[in-house]
Amino acid sequence: MSDRFFVALGTASQVPTRRRNHNGYLVRWHEYGFLFDPGEGTQRQMTTFGLAASEVTHIFITHFHGDHCLGLPGIIQRLSLDGARHEVKVFFPASGRKYFDNLLNASIFYNRAVITPVPIEQGGVIERSEDWTIEAYSLEHGVETFGYRFVENEKVTMLPARLAEHGISGRAVGELKRNGFIETEAGRINLADVSVPNPGQSFAFVMDTRECANAVRLAAGVDVLISEATYLDSETEDAVQNYHLTARQAAGIAAQAGAQKLVLTHFSQRYHTLTPFETQAREVFADVVAVQDGQRVVFPKNNRELGA
């Protein structure tokens, strides 16, 4: 099984249905678990679909409407109950700090979890590590809302034949990767002489917004765009008035941004089947899946495999 995948824990919008739980999305990235917008019931949904709360290392809240955050207390309390000792960063709009504090202290429990609040004041890079860069940019909703963009840092693949040709082996390979070059008796050997670039993977999370420039910015060139698609074409006027997207509009963002794959979610209670969402989106963008609760989307091993 791939160690990089997305799973929809809940795909309803404001009102859950018999088949759709409130929002909740997890991206598993090796040993990291990125949890997005945990609505009511997220803790149970994780159990139902074979995921542990202790897998969560980062939590991202787009905004503080209840269907996107009311599951946060249960997740945090479960982390404490399960004895998780790792730090869990929670990213959220700074304007909603009082709501975060209320949710963090929503009931009596023995808090052993290491929770680090990261309020977002403005768009830009919100975390940078040796492995990735995460950015957040504001979206167009009725309250302050941020979308998120994850880009894995580019790495290189060493070419054994080229290394052998230049007589480079052992510790010298590590030195070459660290410094970008190495001095030999034959002269300087640059990293580019013995390797090829290996682009990192990327995904974006765009939830609760009208069409806007930052939605395209977040999705620019990503391998997977996870987007709300609350409405169908017949409710386009409702989408505009309620600060949401139709499936076709989400597909337009994916096409304009040059994304590789589009994952649709956050469906209004009025719809009982997801087929029309895929049909309308595919008229604009080819690779589309409208996910159901519990459905997984696997990230291929590298970008070159995404089109396979």
Secondary structure as UniProt FT lines:
FT   STRAND          4..10
FT   STRAND          24..29
FT   TURN            30..31
FT   STRAND          32..36
FT   TURN            40..41
FT   HELIX           42..48
FT   TURN            49..50
FT   HELIX           53..55
FT   STRAND          58..60
FT   HELIX           66..68
FT   TURN            69..71
FT   HELIX           72..81
FT   TURN            82..83
FT   STRAND          87..93
FT   HELIX           94..96
FT   HELIX           97..104
FT   STRAND          114..120
FT   STRAND          124..128
FT   STRAND          132..138
FT   STRAND          146..152
FT   STRAND          155..158
FT   HELIX           160..165
FT   TURN            166..167
FT   HELIX           171..179
FT   STRAND          181..184
FT   TURN            185..186
FT   STRAND          187..190
FT   HELIX           191..193
FT   STRAND          195..198
FT   STRAND          202..206
FT   HELIX           213..219
FT   TURN            220..221
FT   STRAND          224..228
FT   HELIX           233..235
FT   HELIX           236..241
FT   TURN            242..243
FT   HELIX           247..257
FT   STRAND          261..265
FT   TURN            269..270
FT   HELIX           275..282
FT   TURN            283..284
FT   STRAND          288..290
FT   TURN            293..294
FT   STRAND          296..298
FT   HELIX           303..305
FT   TURN            306..307
//
